[in-house]
Structures are given as C-alpha cells and as structure tokens.
Amino acid sequence: MNHTLPPRLTLRGVALVALTALALLTRPAHAQPPGARGQGQGGGGRTGGPGGAGQDTKLVKQFDKNGDKRLDTAERQAAREFLKQEVAAGRGPRRPGPRGGRNEPAAPVEAGRKLSPADVKSIPDAPLYDLAHLRTFFFEFESTDWENELNAFYHTDVDVPAKLTVDGKTYPQVGVHFRGASSFFTVGEGRKRSLNIAVDHADPAQRLGGYRTLNLLNSHTDPTFLRTVLYYEVANDLIPCPRANYVRVVINGESWGIFVNAQQVNADFVQERFQAPAKARWKVPGSPRGNGGLGYLGDDVAPYQRIYEIKSKDDPKSWEPLIRLCRTLTQTPLEQLEAALEPMLDLDGTLKFLALENTLVNCDGYWIRSSDFHLLLDANGRFHLVPHDANETFRLPEGPGMPRGEGASGVKLHPLVGSEDPNKPLLHRLLAVPALKARYFGHVRALTEKWLDWNRIGPLATRYQALIADEVTADTRRLYPAEAFRRGLTEDTEEASFRGPSRSISIKGFVEQRREYLLGLPEIRDAVLPAKP
C-alpha cells in the first residue's frame, strides 16, 4: 500500500498555501525569528496561535518610553502611527481589510445584547475548564476603537490592555491580542476572532483560576463548537493534553457570544501535568510545508531553530537533546531503535499520540503536515508530544500534504498512512519496528472501541451543545448560520467557509463510519489491547 503519492491540492490547501505566501510576503524586515516572543518559562507563547506563522514585529522596546515593558495609550498610538508609515513606505506588514473575511453568514453584523456582571450567575468554585458550567468573561477596553487597535497590532508583541471581570472578581490590566492565521484572515470586521489573554500582562503574579494565559477560540471551520472540546477530552484519557470548555464573552457591555476556552501549553501546563518544570519545550507551528517531523538535520542548531519554536529559555544546551533525539530516531538500526529511544522518548505516549491523530483524523497534525504539536522535555530528560489545534478533527481528511489513493479516502484513512514517508520518522521509523507497530495497532483498537462509540460520544456532545445552544442561536457575530450548529451533530451538511461550499460529514456520521471501517481491518480488530495502567 503506497501512502506517499503526490498531495491532493484541495480548496483548503489553496487557502492555506495562500495564507503562507501572505505571511512570507508581509513579514517585515525587522521581524524576529520564530519563537522570539514569549520564550520565558512564564505564560508567553502567543506567537501565531493555532496555525500561526510565528512571526512577530517587535514594537514594545521601541515605544516603551516609561520602561514598564508594555505600551500605554499614548505609546500604542505612536506605535500605530509608525506601522501606518511602514506600510505606506512598503516596509511594514499589510493588514487584512475590514471586509476581508469570507466566513460571514448572509445577514449583516448586528450588535449583541447588553450584559453586565449582575445579569449572570457566578460560579467561583468551579475549575476554570469545568464543562458543566458556562462562565462569562467581561472585558472592558478603554476605547471603542478596540477592534481596530487589536487588528493593527496583530502579529506584533503589543497587547491591548483591558479590565476583565469573571465571577464578580475584577482582573485589572490584562493584555489582549488577536491570534490565529486562517481563523483571523478569513474573518471580517465585527465577526468573532480568536483572542489570546495575558492575565499577567501588568502584574506578573495575577492569575485567573490559577492560569496566567487564556486562549479564547472562535471555532473556525467547526460550526458545531464541539470538535476541540471532544478531541481534548478523548486525548486527556490517554496522554497529557490541554483542556477546553466554553465561555461567553462580553466586550464593553455587549455579548460577543460563545468562545472555546482552550488551555495554553506553557510552564503552568507542564507543572500541572508533570508535577515538575520542563527542561525545555517547543512548538511546531502549523504550516502547509510542515517539516517538523523530527528528522535529523545535522548537528548545527540553525536548521532546527527555523522549524521548532522554543518556548522555554533559548539556551544552546536545550537544543542538544532535541538534535540527539532526531539523530537517534532517524539513524539507529531498526533492531536497536526501541531500546535506543526508550530513555529519551515516551514511546508509549508517542504511539498514543499518533493513534489519536489518525483515529480521530486530525487534519492539522503530524501525520499530514508534520506540524501543529508541542514537544516537551521533562525533568527526567524524556520527550513528550502534546496535541495542539483540534478544531479540524472528527472530519474527513483533507489539506496540503494529504496523501491520496488506496487507504487515504474519506473515513477509510488507513492507520499506516504516512508511515512510508521518511519525512515523518515517528511514523516511518517507529512503525517499521514490529513490536512498536503492534503496540500502535493496540492503541488504535482501544481508542476505537472506547471512544468511537456514539453511545459514549453522543450524550457528551448533546450535553455540551445544550449548554451553549441558546447563546449560539442569539449570537450576532457568529461565523456560521445557527442551523449549522445543530445539524452538524447528526446530519451531513453543506458547509460554507473560507474554502467555499463543501460537503461536511456530521460528527455522528464520522464516529459510526470510522468505527465500522477501523474495526473491519484485521490488523486492528485482532490487535492486542494495551495493558490497563
């Protein structure tokens, strides 16, 4: 079975290639390399966001006249004027126009209903990522021009300050930033764009529910609002993974509807999941070209720095274990590979990571583009892979890098797709070892039997949609018609998005058809189930 045929260029592929070209064309000459922003062990890590290009224009140091490491109103105004001049001179990054989005329903944008903290119920005792309750985040910007200001500072290191009120408690001076790539560029003015919140923007000790960084996502390409939440819930059953739930966002007294509240993978996440700080951590940002497959690029650190965004301190010693992992993974004889990797890579966790991506068809993951994941080096010197960006899961496979032909069609995505591609050594090399391939098949079987079961997923999905249904229906700034929210759970639909009209399989249809296909494969049906921990 050949899984390395030339990629199929879909509408989504065209869009993503175009976005990558735009990012390259609009990168200013003074932009910093990937990972330059938010590298410390703190919250950080806002560079790009899901699918982001990872290039930030540095403005804070230049315009911070009072030395507080952030920009006040006058300083931000000066920075905006500078950006305008740069663009006019052909040096600065172009910004999307106010009508640049293509996700909008036919109806024009209308203001959302007015809400105040007194209008909502406080739930101060529930964890921040609790899925049983719907919190409301109240943001108050000092200016009514806040949206244009956020747009102006997209892909810069400037956060726009706001007061945040949650559960009756006020958090002064949080920093707000637009995030994302296609989820930003394809959404026009007045519609829901994803937000990154630096709770510790002005006060390094300030936390919300114990967290310093928040990601409020617009559920781009997912009218059901379910895919990220479901994928993270399933993944957390197997490996350390971010958590996600729902929040209602109110900006300057007006409701902006439901956002997916996704946990940031940062030092807080590592401490929470591993009970110790990481020695180093990286993000492989989304890119149609991928290349973050952990292939060996030689002993010079420079080629790795162009691909892997380091999110911890950029110490030269931090790169040595990564290069050693890549060299071991790609150059060790297969009969010695498992023993050689065991001390430096969480092998079972890696096999589970790969099983998750394939079984639930993550169209933004390692198997298709070698991108969109986090790499953590724990306190004991072992690497772990952590998922990132799950809005394009539980769906039919597509996108740049997508193989075609037998074993790569619709729900019939074979578990070994990508394993013949030497640019994806976690698949190509690990699954060439018979014992590791057998363990991988066992994880695919266990995952399929437990989670690709509508009797299990269906009630969860129904409960989550019921929690937010009224808000999604009333949302004047949503990206998709309200009908798509309801129908996408159980009915195949025509989906309007930046790709143009396309046939979208329902979550129910995916779960049932994917289960039937996978358990119909002898290598999965007869695989030995992993031992229970």
C-alpha positions in Angstrom: 0.0 0.0 0.0 1.6 3.3 -1.1 0.8 6.3 1.1 3.3 8.7 -0.3 1.8 9.7 -3.6 1.8 13.4 -4.5 -0.5 15.6 -2.3 -4.0 16.5 -3.5 -4.5 20.2 -3.7 -7.9 20.9 -2.2 -9.7 24.2 -1.7 -8.4 24.2 1.9 -4.9 23.6 0.5 -5.2 26.5 -1.8 -6.3 28.7 1.1 -3.5 27.6 3.4 -0.9 27.9 0.7 -2.1 31.4 0.0 -2.0 32.3 3.7 1.5 31.1 4.0 2.6 33.1 1.0 0.9 36.2 2.5 2.8 35.6 5.8 6.1 35.5 3.9 5.3 38.4 1.7 4.2 40.6 4.6 6.9 39.8 7.0 8.8 43.0 7.9 12.5 43.2 7.5 12.9 43.7 11.3 10.7 40.7 12.3 12.2 38.3 14.7 12.7 34.6 14.1 10.1 32.1 15.2 9.8 31.7 19.0 11.3 35.1 19.8 8.2 36.2 21.6 7.1 34.6 24.9 10.2 32.4 25.3 10.4 32.6 29.1 9.1 30.0 31.5 6.1 32.2 32.1 2.8 32.3 30.3 4.1 33.6 26.9 3.7 31.7 23.8 1.2 33.9 21.9 3.3 33.7 18.8 1.0 32.9 15.9 -1.6 30.7 17.8 -3.1 27.7 16.0 -1.8 27.7 12.5 0.1 30.9 13.1 3.2 31.9 11.0 5.1 32.6 14.2 6.5 36.0 13.0 6.0 39.0 15.4 7.0 42.6 14.7 8.8 43.9 17.8 7.4 47.3 18.9 7.3 47.3 22.7 11.0 48.0 23.3 11.0 50.8 20.7 7.9 52.7 22.0 8.0 51.9 25.8 9.0 55.4 27.0 8.3 54.8 30.7 10.1 51.5 30.9 7.3 49.3 32.2 7.7 46.8 29.4 4.2 47.4 27.9 2.6 50.2 26.0 0.1 52.7 27.5 -2.4 54.6 25.4 0.0 57.3 24.1 2.7 54.8 23.4 0.3 52.5 21.5 -0.9 55.4 19.4 2.7 56.2 18.4 3.3 52.6 17.5 0.2 52.5 15.3 1.3 55.7 13.5 4.7 54.0 13.0 3.0 50.9 11.5 1.0 53.1 9.1 4.1 54.8 7.9 5.9 51.5 7.5 3.0 50.1 5.4 2.9 53.3 3.3 6.6 53.0 2.6 6.2 49.4 1.6 8.2 48.1 4.5 5.6 47.1 7.1 3.2 44.1 7.2 0.0 44.6 5.4 -3.1 44.1 7.4 -6.4 42.4 6.3 -9.0 44.9 5.2 -12.2 45.4 7.2 -14.2 43.3 4.7 -11.5 40.7 4.2 -13.4 37.8 5.8 -15.3 35.1 4.0 -16.9 33.2 6.8 -19.9 35.6 7.4 -23.5 34.4 7.2 -25.6 36.4 4.7 -27.1 38.7 7.4 -25.1 41.9 8.3 -23.4 42.2 11.6 -25.6 43.4 14.4 -24.7 44.4 17.9 -25.1 41.7 20.6 -27.4 42.1 23.5 -26.3 44.1 26.5 -25.0 42.2 29.6 -23.4 43.2 32.9 -21.9 41.1 35.7 -25.2 41.5 37.6 -27.0 39.6 34.8 -25.1 36.4 35.1 -24.6 33.7 37.7 -21.2 33.5 39.3 -19.6 30.1 39.7 -16.4 30.9 41.7 -15.8 27.4 43.0 -15.9 25.6 39.6 -12.5 24.9 38.0 -11.7 27.2 35.0 -12.0 24.4 32.5 -15.1 22.8 34.0 -17.5 21.6 31.3 -20.6 21.6 33.4 -21.0 25.4 33.7 -20.9 28.4 31.3 -18.8 31.3 32.6 -19.0 34.8 31.3 -15.8 36.9 30.7 -16.5 40.7 30.8 -13.8 42.7 29.0 -13.7 46.5 29.3 -11.4 48.3 26.9 -10.7 51.9 27.4 -11.6 52.7 23.8 -14.5 51.9 21.5 -11.8 51.5 18.8 -10.5 48.4 20.5 -11.2 46.1 17.5 -9.2 48.2 15.1 -6.4 48.5 17.6 -6.2 44.7 18.0 -6.2 44.4 14.3 -3.4 46.9 14.0 -1.2 45.0 16.5 -1.9 41.6 15.0 1.4 39.7 14.8 3.3 42.2 16.9 4.4 42.0 20.6 1.9 44.6 21.7 -1.0 43.6 23.9 -4.0 45.9 24.2 -5.0 46.3 27.9 -8.5 45.7 29.2 -10.2 45.1 32.6 -11.5 41.6 32.9 -14.3 40.6 35.3 -15.1 37.0 36.0 -17.4 35.6 38.7 -17.6 39.0 40.3 -13.9 39.4 40.6 -12.0 42.1 38.6 -8.6 41.5 37.0 -7.1 44.9 36.0 -4.8 45.4 33.0 -5.0 42.0 31.3 -3.4 42.0 27.8 -5.5 41.1 24.8 -4.2 40.0 21.4 -5.8 38.6 18.2 -4.5 35.2 17.3 -4.6 32.6 14.6 -3.9 32.5 10.8 -6.8 31.4 8.7 -9.1 31.9 11.7 -8.0 35.5 11.6 -7.5 36.4 7.9 -10.8 34.8 6.7 -13.0 36.6 9.4 -14.1 40.1 8.6 -14.5 43.1 10.9 -17.2 42.7 13.5 -17.2 38.9 13.5 -15.8 36.6 16.1 -12.0 36.4 16.0 -9.9 34.3 18.4 -8.3 36.0 21.4 -5.2 35.4 23.5 -5.3 36.9 27.0 -2.2 37.6 29.1 -3.7 37.7 32.6 -0.2 38.6 33.9 0.2 41.5 31.4 0.8 44.2 34.1 1.1 42.1 37.2 3.3 39.0 37.0 1.5 37.4 39.9 -2.0 37.9 38.6 -3.8 34.6 37.8 -7.3 33.6 36.8 -8.3 30.3 38.3 -4.5 29.6 38.6 -3.7 30.4 35.0 -1.8 33.3 33.5 -2.7 32.8 29.8 -6.0 32.2 28.2 -7.0 31.2 24.6 -10.5 32.1 23.5 -11.1 30.4 20.1 -13.8 31.2 17.5 -14.4 27.6 16.5 -13.2 28.3 13.0 -14.3 25.7 10.4 -16.4 24.0 13.1 -20.0 25.3 13.3 -20.8 22.6 16.0 -18.4 24.1 18.5 -17.7 20.5 19.5 -14.5 19.3 17.8 -11.8 20.9 20.0 -13.6 20.1 23.2 -14.3 16.4 22.3 -10.8 15.8 20.9 -9.1 17.2 24.0 -11.4 15.2 26.3 -10.6 12.0 24.4 -6.9 12.8 24.3 -6.7 13.5 28.0 -7.9 10.0 28.6 -4.6 8.8 27.0 -1.9 11.4 27.3 -1.2 14.9 28.9 -3.2 17.3 26.7 -4.7 20.8 27.1 -8.3 21.1 28.4 -11.1 23.0 26.8 -14.6 24.2 27.7 -16.9 27.1 26.8 -17.1 30.7 27.9 -19.4 33.6 26.9 -17.5 36.8 26.1 -18.9 40.3 26.7 -16.9 43.2 25.4 -17.7 46.8 26.5 -21.1 45.6 27.7 -22.0 43.8 24.5 -22.2 40.0 24.1 -19.9 38.5 21.5 -21.2 35.0 22.1 -19.6 31.7 22.8 -15.8 31.0 22.5 -13.9 27.8 23.1 -11.7 28.3 26.1 -8.6 26.2 25.4 -5.7 25.7 27.8 -2.3 27.2 26.9 0.6 24.8 26.8 3.1 26.6 28.9 5.0 26.3 32.1 1.7 26.2 34.1 0.5 23.3 31.9 3.8 21.4 32.4 3.8 21.8 36.2 0.1 20.7 36.4 0.6 17.6 34.3 4.1 16.5 35.1 4.5 17.9 38.6 7.8 19.4 37.7 9.1 22.1 35.4 10.2 21.1 31.9 13.9 21.3 30.9 12.8 22.7 27.6 9.7 23.0 25.4 9.0 23.7 21.8 6.0 24.3 19.5 5.9 23.1 15.9 3.7 25.8 14.3 1.1 25.0 11.7 2.4 25.2 8.2 1.4 23.7 4.8 5.0 22.9 4.4 5.3 21.2 7.8 8.9 19.8 8.2 8.6 19.5 12.0 8.7 15.7 11.8 11.9 15.3 14.0 14.1 14.4 11.1 17.8 14.7 11.6 19.2 17.9 10.0 22.8 17.7 11.2 24.4 18.8 14.4 24.2 22.6 13.6 21.3 24.1 15.6 20.4 26.7 13.0 18.1 24.4 10.8 16.2 23.3 13.9 15.7 26.9 15.0 14.0 27.7 11.7 11.4 24.9 12.3 10.9 24.4 16.1 9.8 27.5 18.1 11.5 27.2 21.5 9.1 28.4 24.2 11.4 28.0 27.2 14.8 29.7 27.7 16.7 29.7 24.4 19.8 28.0 25.9 22.1 26.3 23.4 22.2 23.3 25.7 18.4 23.0 25.3 18.9 22.1 21.7 21.3 19.3 22.2 18.7 16.7 23.5 16.4 17.6 20.5 19.2 17.1 18.0 20.2 13.8 19.7 16.6 12.6 19.6 16.4 13.4 15.9 19.7 11.7 15.1 18.7 8.6 17.2 15.3 8.4 15.6 16.5 8.5 12.0 19.9 6.8 12.1 19.7 4.0 14.6 19.2 0.5 13.0 15.6 -0.6 13.4 16.5 -3.7 15.5 18.1 -1.3 18.1 15.7 1.6 17.8 13.2 0.8 20.6 16.0 0.3 23.2 17.8 3.4 22.0 14.8 5.7 22.2 13.3 4.4 25.5 15.5 6.6 27.7 14.8 9.8 25.7 11.3 9.5 24.4 8.0 8.5 26.0 7.4 5.7 23.4 4.0 4.6 24.6 2.8 8.2 24.9 4.1 8.8 21.3 2.2 5.8 20.0 -0.9 7.0 21.7 -0.4 10.5 20.2 -0.1 9.0 16.7 -3.1 6.8 17.3 -5.2 9.7 18.4 -4.3 11.8 15.3 -5.1 9.0 12.9 -8.2 7.5 14.6 -9.9 10.9 15.1 -8.4 12.3 11.8 -6.7 15.5 12.9 -6.3 17.4 9.6 -3.8 19.8 11.2 -1.5 17.2 12.7 1.8 15.3 12.4 0.5 12.6 10.1 -0.4 15.1 7.3 2.0 18.1 7.7 4.4 17.3 10.5 3.2 20.3 12.4 0.8 21.7 15.0 2.1 19.9 18.1 4.2 20.7 21.2 7.4 18.9 22.2 8.3 18.9 25.9 11.5 17.7 27.5 10.6 16.6 31.1 12.7 16.9 34.2 14.0 13.3 33.7 15.2 14.1 30.1 12.4 12.3 28.2 10.5 13.9 25.4 6.7 14.0 25.2 4.4 15.1 22.3 1.3 17.2 23.2 -1.6 17.9 20.8 -2.3 21.5 19.6 -5.1 22.9 17.5 -8.0 20.4 17.3 -10.8 22.2 15.5 -10.2 20.1 12.4 -10.8 16.7 13.9 -13.7 14.2 13.7 -13.9 15.0 10.0 -12.9 13.7 6.6 -9.2 14.0 5.9 -8.1 16.9 3.6 -5.5 19.6 3.2 -2.0 20.2 1.9 0.3 17.2 2.4 -2.7 14.8 2.2 -1.8 11.5 0.6 -4.2 10.1 -2.0 -5.1 6.7 -3.3 -5.9 3.5 -1.6 -6.0 3.8 2.2 -6.5 7.6 2.2 -10.1 8.2 1.2 -12.8 9.6 3.5 -13.4 7.7 6.7 -11.2 5.0 5.2 -8.0 6.6 6.3 -5.7 3.7 7.0 -3.8 3.6 10.3 -0.5 3.3 8.5 -1.0 6.4 6.3 2.3 8.5 6.5 4.4 5.5 7.5 6.1 5.3 4.1 7.2 9.0 4.3 10.7 9.3 5.5 10.0 13.0 6.4 7.7 11.7 9.2 10.1 9.5 11.1 7.8 9.0 14.1 5.6 7.1 11.7 8.2 5.9 9.2 10.7 4.6 11.7 8.6 3.6 14.8 6.0 1.7 12.8 8.7 -0.2 10.9 9.6 -1.9 14.2 7.2 -4.9 14.5 6.8 -4.6 18.3 6.0 -0.9 18.2 3.6 -1.3 15.3 1.8 -4.0 17.2 1.5 -1.6 20.2 0.3 1.2 18.0 -2.4 -1.0 16.5 -3.5 -2.0 20.0 -3.9 1.7 20.9 -5.9 2.3 17.7 -8.2 -0.6 18.6 -8.6 0.5 22.3 -9.3 4.1 21.2 -11.8 3.0 18.6 -13.7 0.6 20.9 -13.9 3.0 23.7 -14.4 6.4 22.1 -15.6 5.9 18.5 -18.9 4.8 20.1 -21.9 7.0 19.6 -23.4 5.7 22.8 -20.5 7.3 24.6 -19.7 10.4 22.4 -23.3 11.2 21.5 -24.5 12.1 25.1 -21.4 14.2 25.7 -21.8 16.1 22.5 -25.5 16.6 23.1 -24.9 17.9 26.7 -22.2 20.3 25.6 -24.4 21.7 22.8 -27.3 22.1 25.2 -25.1 24.2 27.5 -24.4 26.8 24.7 -27.3 26.4 22.3 -29.2 29.5 23.3 -26.1 31.6 23.2 -25.1 30.3 19.8 -28.6 31.0 18.4 -28.6 34.5 19.8 -25.0 35.3 18.7 -25.0 38.1 16.2 -21.3 37.7 15.5 -21.1 34.0 14.8 -19.1 32.7 11.8 -21.8 30.2 10.6 -25.6 30.1 10.4 -27.1 28.9 13.7 -28.7 25.9 11.8 -25.2 24.6 11.0 -24.5 24.3 14.8 -27.5 22.0 15.3 -27.3 20.0 12.1 -23.6 19.4 12.2 -24.0 17.0 15.1 -26.1 14.4 13.3 -26.7 15.5 9.7 -24.2 15.8 6.8 -24.4 19.4 5.6 -23.2 21.8 3.0 -20.7 23.9 5.0 -19.9 27.5 4.0 -16.4 28.6 5.0 -13.3 30.3 3.6 -12.9 27.2 1.4 -16.2 27.7 -0.3 -19.2 25.3 -0.1 -18.2 21.8 0.8 -19.9 18.6 2.0 -19.3 18.2 5.7 -19.8 14.9 7.5 -21.6 15.1 10.8 -19.9 14.1 14.0 -22.3 11.2 14.4 -21.6 10.0 10.9 -17.9 10.2 11.4 -18.0 8.3 14.7 -20.1 5.5 13.3 -18.5 5.1 9.9 -14.9 5.5 11.2 -15.6 2.8 13.8 -17.0 0.4 11.3 -14.0 0.9 9.0 -11.3 0.5 11.6 -12.8 -2.5 13.4 -13.2 -4.1 10.0 -9.5 -4.1 9.4 -8.0 -7.5 10.6 -4.8 -5.8 12.0 -7.0 -3.5 14.2 -9.7 -6.0 15.1 -7.2 -8.6 16.2 -4.7 -6.3 17.8 -3.7 -7.0 21.4 -5.2 -4.4 23.6 -2.7 -2.4 25.8 -2.5 -3.4 29.4 -4.5 -1.2 31.7 -2.4 1.1 33.9 
